[in-house]
Amino acid sequence: MGEAGTTSCLTFPFDEEKPMARYLVRRLGFTLLTMLLVSLAIFAISEIAPGDMARHILGQFATPEQVQLLREQMGLNQPLYIRYLDWLVGNDWRVYTLVGKPLALVQLDPNEDPAWWAQEADGTLKQWRMKPDGLVEIRLTSDGKRQETPFNGWQTDE
């Protein structure tokens, strides 16, 4: 503040004539800060929880190579700030690089959540699921029916 009778050249964008606007901007700022701090706290707690998430998912009989592969696929080997951003906004975008095909978020039934499907060049939608007999490929036909076939199209990077 300047001396009595003078005005300061630094002023808040909302002058004293608009106290509600100033209050709302301040509350919005504190709300965003609180949400950021809570999200950081929850992420930190999940990061320091004992055990390896990939090991928990795969079970005790998984090989170290399988655990490492799942860690890479889930992004658990990324730097902490990348894992936080993935956790905050989701990491479905990472799946495209793993699948190598365009992805489509499709809701087949109004009572189910939408699911990601890989899209072939001809527009066919495909998913893969693990069944007791092994991996199956699920194709979505043009009339909306699902066709399941055993998957044998493994590709290697070699």
C-alpha positions, 0 to 999 in steps of 0.5 A: 500500500502506498501512503495516504492519498496515493495509489499503488501501481500494483493492484489486484485485478479485482478492486474492493468494489467487487469483493465477491469476485475476489472471494470466488477466485481465492476459494477456487485457488484454495480448492485447486491447491487442496485437490492437488495436495490430496492427490499427491498424498494418495499417490504417495501412500500407494507408492510406498505401500509394501510389495510390487504391484506387478508381482501382486497381479501376476502371483507368486509363481510368475517369473522375474521376466514376466514381472519385468514385462508387466512393469514395463507395460504398466509404466511402473519403471517410469520416473516418479513424476511420469507415474504420477501424471499417468495416475492422475490423468490415466494411461490408456494412451500408453496402450496404443504404443503396445497394441500398434493399432488405432484404439476405439472406446466402445460402449456395447451395452448401456448397462456396461462401462465402455471398453477399449477395442483395437481397430483393424484397417477394415474397421473390425474391432478386436480385443484379447482376453485370457481364458482358462484354455489360453488367450482368445481373440474377440472380434466384434462383427458388424451386427454387434455379436462377439466371435471368440477364437483361440489366439495364435498370432504371436509376434516378436520384435526379432 
